[in-house]
Every structure is written in C-alpha cells, then in structure tokens.
Amino acid sequence: MSFSPDTVAVNTPTPLVDAWTASVNFRKRPVSSRWVDFEWDTADVTVADDRLSERVGPVECLVGGEAQWRYDGERIELHPSEGEGYWLNLNSPLPCIFVMWRLEAGDEVPRPVVVTVSYNEAGRMLDAGDHVDNVPMPDDLKAALLAYTNAHYKPEPKKKVKRNDPFKEGAFRRDPGAGAAHG
C-alpha cells in the first residue's frame, strides 16, 4: 500500500534518504504595534542532501533587497517512529518544513533549534510553548519524504467502532419485579 498525495508526483524511484542539511533564513518584519517595531519569522529553508556537519551562522545576507540572517548546516533527520507525522504532513493541503527557533537574552538574531518535517513533532513543540514557523516544502524533498514514509510507515486499518445503541431491543428493559419487592 503506498501513499501518493495529489501534490506529489513521483515517476522515478527515489533513493531512501534519512537526513538532509538545511539553511534557515530569518527576517525581521515590521509590524504596526505600540509595543514592538518588528517581529522575527522564518523566511525560507533551503535543503540539500549533502552532509555538512558544521553549523554556521548567523550570516547576514541580502535576499531580494531584504536583509536576512542565514544559518547553514542545520539538520533535518527522519526517524521511523515519526512516520505518522510525515504522512500527515504529506497529506496536508500544503506540506511544510517546520522550524522551531528561540531568541534568548543576549541574542540579536533568533537561532534554529529543530528543523523537522513531522507534523506531530511540530505539534508537540507548539504544545510545549515553543515558537514554530513553517515554510513550504520543496517538491524534491516531498518526493524523498514520500519514499521514506512509504518504506517506514503503514497506517493502522480503521476499526469499526461499536457504539451503544439506546434503541436496540432490550437496551432499556427493566425488571418488572424489582419495584414490587419493596411494597
């Protein structure tokens, strides 16, 4: 059984890849607020299947006339236990890459902490109160994630739920002798 979301077209077999290197770009966006002048968000994530091990950043760069801060060498790792989260992401209307980031005291620029493609992992981080942004997932990463998910995840078959039917024969049957014994 394979999963093929309408948004992913795979014509050739994709080799199974379980990790990628990513570059994460942050930007300052001006906001209309009396408390703050700007807010940070994840501008984009660029993914490569090379294995850079060194994390570098932040490096200020100009992208389309906009100042952004890039971190290179961030890892996206896949784990078989997150298969359901990958499947949910692939079957969502817009599959995403999720970036959990922090801006701590003394930091001038936010820093990525986790980059993931698991819908469930992103949800757990949001539930914990972490800041998580999402950016659209590139088609080549969708294809690779689909191949990995097909190899490592099989959804549980839907079970027929047996409900308590109040109108079923005998559901409200009372013992006619129960009230007479007290008399």
Secondary structure by P-SEA (a helix, b strand, c coil): ccccccccccccccccccbbbbbbbbbbbbbbcccccbbbbbcbbbbbccccccccccbbbbcccbbbbbbccccccccccaaaaaaaaaaccbbbbbbbbbbcccccbbbbccccccaaaaaaaaaabbbbbbccccaaaaaaaaaaaaacccccccccccccccccccccccccccccccc
